[in-house]
């Protein structure tokens, strides 16, 4: 979460990010409403790193995460009921609930706990490698082919993660290898979730899909979080913390997720994943302003390496 201290390095990162988005909107495929929604999604998620970092610093991570996921699940299930869409088959319902455990239960647990033990910038940069992981998992499952350039991109992304994780300064108490490892595990679970979701996204409407996957993740996560939720004195929670919960629960888990699912269905996981290139730029700049997080030189190099790797992977 480090918005380059050296403007030269910051400019390089922003240039790479904007170039990746421009590639998506090239003349070969017009820039559509779905593209605009995915750009908005990336901005929402980029800011969310700092919001979750703040929230988990004043509340226990399990309590904060459990409440925001429960809030999102409640809203999405209510929306699905009111929409009165055709019911998916029992098999699809069970599949979506199961995938929800992976993508909205395990991932959100690892994401929030990881950010609580590292810097928001570190988390954003580690998760920036998700498109490379999606390509790798897609290849392993026979969904995609990996060419030499993509293989090189995956290698660069992994090397960049190493620089981000181990390139911190001695005094950066907020950044730990443990927290970065949790975020990395979360990136892997999210990547697997995204690849496995594509066939279901083709035949289940977005509202129902969003509700079932969020419900599938909320059930085990809220169960695990319940002791922390009950131990929290909610009447003493500051208004700013409630706003953080609303932002990361409704904005990041309802609105932005709906945009993500629309992208997966209309563009596929590969094209949709390229928009995550934009997230670290937003995350780094916002954390620089809001949290005063300053990167080390090696972490800046790592950021550029991850970005270069993702661009190669997605080209």
N, C-alpha and C positions, 0 to 999 in steps of 0.2 A: 504494500500500500504505500508506495513511495512515489510521490510525484516529483520526479527528477529535481535534485537540487541544482544540477548544472543544466542551464536552459538548452545547451547543445544536445545533451543526452535526452532531455524531455522532448525536444523538437524531433529527434530521430524516432523516438517511440511513437509520437503522435503521427508522424509521417507514415510509418509502417502500418499503423492501425487504419488511417484514413485510406491508404492505398488498398488495403484488403476489402474495405467496404465498397470502395469504388469499383473493385473487380466484380463484386456481386451485381452492381447496378450497371454493368457495361452494356453496350448496344445489343449484345447477343441475347440479353434477357431484360426486358423493360423493368424499371423500378416500380413496384406495385404497392398496393395498400399493405400487403403482408410484409414487404420489406420495411415499410415505414413503421409498422407495429413492432418489428423485431429490433429496429434501432431504438425505439422507445423502451422496449424490454431491456436492452443492454444498459441504457441509462438508469433505469429503475434498479437493476441488479448491481450496477457499479456503485451507486450511492448506498445500497443496502449493506455493503461490507462495513462501512463506518457506522451505520445505524445499529447493526448487530453487535459490533465491537463495543459501542456505547452501552447498549442494553445489557449485554452479558457482563459489563463491568460494574453495574449497579444492582443487578439481580443475578441469582444463580443461573448458570447457562441452561440447566435442565428446566427450571421454572419458566424462564423467558421463552425457550424454544417450544415447550409443551403448550403454553398459552397461545402463542402465535400460530402454531400449526392447527390447534383445535379451533381457533377463530376462523382460519382459512377453510378448514373442512366444513364447518357449520354453514358458512356463506355459500360454498360451492354446492353442498348437498341441497340446501334450500333452493338455490337457483335451478338445479337439475329437476327438482320436484315441480317447481313453478313452470318450467319450460315444457313439461309434459311431452318429452320426445319419446320415440319408440324405444322400448327396452332392449338392451343388447342380450344376446344369448347367455345362459347361465355360465357357460364355459368362458365367454369373454368377460363377464363380471368377475369371476374368480381370478382370471388372468390379470385383470386391471388392479384388483385388490392386492394380488401378490406383487405385481410390479410396483405398486404404491409403497409397499413395505421397503423395497429397495431404493426407489427414487425419492420418496418423500418421508420415509421413516429413517432408514440408515443414513442416507445422504444428509438430511437436515440435522441429524444428531452429530455426525462427524463435522459438518460445516460449522455449526454453532460452537461446539466444544473446541474445534480447531482455532477459530477466530478468538475465542476466549483465552487461548494460550499462545497466540502469536500476534503479529501486527496485521492490520487489515490489508495493507499493501502486499505483504507476503502471501496472504490467502488469495488475493486477486491474481497474483502472478502465477502461483502454483495451479490454480484452477484454469488459467489461460491455456494450459496444455491439454484441456479436455478434448478439443477437436482432434488432436493427434491420437489420443486414446480411443476416440470414437472410430477413427479410421483403422486403428490397429485391431480393435474388437470386431469391427465389421469384416475385416479380412479374416480373422480367426473363425468367424461364424459363416464365412462364405458369402457375405452380403456385398463386399467390395473387394476390389483388387488394389494392391499397393505397388506402385511403380518405384523406380529407384529414387526419384526426386522426393516422393512421399516418405520413403524409408529414411532418407537423409533428414527430412523435416522432423520425423518422430525422434530421431537420435538427437537433433539439436534441441528439441523441446525438453527432453529428459536431461540433457546437459545443463540447460538453462535453469531447470528446477534445482539441480545441485548447487549452482551458483547462488540462487536466491536463498536457499535453505542454509548453506554454510558460509555465505558471504556477509553475515551480519557482524556488527561491531561487538566488542567485548561488553560494552555497557548497555547494549540494547536488551534490557530486562524483559521487555514485552514480547520479544521474539524468541521462540524456542523451537528446537528441532522436533520436539513432541507435537507441538501445535501444527507445524508444517506437515508432519507425517499424517496427522488426522485429516487435514484438508486434502492431501494427496489421495488418501484412501477414499475420501468423499468424491473426489473427481473421478476416480475409477468406477465407483458405484453409479454415479450419475451418467457416465458414458455408456455403461452396460444397459442401464435403464433406457436411455435414449434410442439405442439401437434396437432393443427388444420391443420398444413401444410402437415402432413404425407400422407393422402389419395391423395392429389394433386401431391405430389412429386413422387408417384408411377406411374403416367400416363402422366406427363408433363416433357419434357426434361429439363436438368439443366440450360442451357443457357436461355431458354424462361422463366423458373420459376424464375431465379435470376433477369432477366430484369423486369418482371411484378411486382414482389413484391417490388423491389427497386423503380420502377416508382410510384407504389401506395403510397409509403411512402414519396417520394420526392415531389409530387405535393402539399399536404397540408403543409409539412414542409417548403418548399421554399416560399410558400405564406406567412406563418407566419414570416419567417425570412427576407423577402424582405426589410422592413424598415431598419433593422440593416445592411443588405448587402449594400444597397445604401448609408448608412451613413458612411461606412468604406472607408478610403482613401487607396485603394488597391495599389497605386503606391508607398506608403510609407512602405508597408509590407516588413519585412526583409526576406532574402533568407531562413533562418532557419525556419521561419513560413510557407513559401511556401512548404518546404520539409515536414513539419508536416502535412499540408493539403493533400499533395500527399500520404503520408504514411497512414494516417487515412482514406483517401477517396478511394484510389486505393488498397492499401494493405489490410486494415481491412474490407472494404465494398465490394470489388470486388473479390480479390483472396481468402481471408479467408472465405467469404460468400459462394463462389462456393464450397469450400471444405466442409463447414457445410451442404449445401444442398445435396451434394453427400453422406455424412454420413447418413443424415436423410432418404434418399431413399434406401440406401443399408443396413444400420444397424438398422434403426429406431431411433426415438427420444431418447429412453431410453439409448441405447448403445452409441449413439453419444454424449449425454449429459455428460457421464462419463469423456470425454476428457476435459471438463471445469474444472475438478479437477486440471489440470496442470496449468491453467491460473494464479491463485493467486500466485503460486510459482514464475513464471516468472515475474509477475507484482510486487510482493514484492521486489524481488532482484533488478530488474531494477530501481524501484522507490527509493530504498535505495541508489543506486549508482548515479542515475541521479538527483533525487530531494531531497536527504538527508532526506527522511521521516523515522522517528524512531517511532516504536510502543511502547505502554505502555504494562505493564505486563498483564493487563486484556484483552487487545486487542489480545495479543499473545495467551492467554488462549482461547479467543473467536475464533481465527483462527483454533486452534486445534479442538475445539468443532464442528465447521462447517464442517471441513474435516472428522471427525469421523462420523458425521451425514450423510454426503454425501456417504461415503463408506458403511454405513449400508443400506442406501436407495437404493443404486445401487447393493448391493450384492444379 
